[in-house]
Amino acid sequence: MGEMFSIWLCFEGLFIIGITHLVYKWRNPKCRGRLPPGSMGMPLIGETFQFFTHGNSLDLPPFLKKGMEKYGSLFKTSVAGRPVVISSDPEFNYFIINQEGKLVQKWYMDSLSKTTDRGEFPTTVSADKITKYLRNLVLKHFGPETLKQKLLPPVEEMVRRHLRLWSTKESVEVQLSLLSMVFDLTAKLLFNYETDITQLSESYVSQLFTNFSEIMMCFPLNIPGTALYRALKNKEKAVNMLKGILEERRRAIPNRSHGDILDHVIQDMRDETFLSDNFVATTMFSILSANIEPIATSIALAIILLTDHPSVLQELRDEHEAIISSRRVNNTDSTITWDEYKSMTFTSYVINETFRLANITFGILSKAIRDIEINGYTIPSGWTIMIVPTAVHLNPNLFEDPLAFNPWRWKDLGSTASCKNFLTFGGGMRACLGADYCRMVMAIFLHILVTNYRWTKIKGGDIIRTPILQFPNGFHIKIWEMKSWRTTERVFTER
Ligand code: HEM
């Protein structure tokens, strides 16, 4: 009995020593210098749960806020099984963004990498070639030249269609309805896909093409019940649907032009062997995902903010009414022209301010490929660096009264705020190529909304950061076309 007890004590001792050693090693990772301050949390779990603690406003999520207060603008942590250095230092961010391929490389953490994976490639095809193909494709079809020459009319037509439908409903949940509008628009541009919008299931769209931002920092556990499992299953369904569209197009009358992006890709498939069906369908999927959730969320936030800020809404409306009046003077009943779009100055301030507060991209992630020295600290090679646009956008030294929705601030900030302090669309070699397109879609949407419609809030509009921006109860509105609004207004006044 006594012997058993000694053996048990011995095991217990070894176990405690083992655990202590593990905890010590975890908390003091190897580094050829001094690591930035911060905590690595518990072995394996790190500070993942703290990272995801909700914030109930547009303000910085609690984990980030506390970390910055305690350790400053650069601190270490561990999230989703990886060592991470979080940066809110504009100078360091700018430096890192411009070091792609030299000191850092693009890195989406383990979970997101699985969902952005574009399948198997011949070993002769480099990752750079694949990225280059995607970037060129997006630039050609969503870049500034195409916007000017081609995209204004289809965007306007789609927004008008959807807003008209909204106005026939008793209540509209803004974000879900926007998800289906942006899906519809992107599907039209990608593969000329006409959906019957009255039939389109909003929740189906949101299920298949959204929630990818959520899995950015989750554990790479692909088992039933996890976020990653759901995301991969949804991706599989969506990619299969897109492969079906590709096959159908190939079977259809050869050489018939549809004028969409799929035509272009099918043409490229004849010359480029790496363009497999799987790659093409996954690329379409990536473009749909890049469009749907970020654009819908940004516009939804703009509507919430405008509803809460009547003076901003009034100035916005004045700008757009002036465009309509000038059309009347010139006797034109045209659709929105490029010059009109370019004249929407206050609108561009509203859009910048919405993007600044929305912080759609919570973190811009890179992996250090060499040890990086910064302010006396060393970020070891292999570590993840997370640039947090939210922390820059809500820094009171850069944006006065940062939580206020104040589009007028952009009048004075101008382009000086653009490169280091405005990170909504990333920067450097990895900068977003859909940025101009997103701005245009938002401007057209706001133009049609404020000149043709009036709306009133029914319920919702609460905002949380998980750290991704979300509207937990949705934002429900009743929207009227101007003519019927005037009647409704009269009825209310006469009462
Ligand atoms: C509100 C909407 C959007 C936001 C906030 C946004 C944000 C970003 C950010 C922050 C990056 C840099 C990512 C990184 O460095 O890791 C990026 C890259 C990119 N985005 Fe967007 N984006 C938006 C919409 C779009 C749209 C609509 C498209 C396509 C039409 C698009 C296409 C791209 C592409 C091609 C890249 C470069 C990817 C690469 O080089 O690997 N984005 N975006």
Boltz pocket constraint, residues with backbone or C-beta under 6 A from the ligand:
constraints:
  - pocket:
      binder: B
      contacts: [[A, 106], [A, 131], [A, 134], [A, 135], [A, 138], [A, 142], [A, 287], [A, 290], [A, 291], [A, 294], [A, 295], [A, 298], [A, 360], [A, 361], [A, 363], [A, 364], [A, 365], [A, 423], [A, 424], [A, 425], [A, 426], [A, 427], [A, 429], [A, 430], [A, 431], [A, 432], [A, 433], [A, 434], [A, 435], [A, 437], [A, 438]]
      max_distance: 6.0
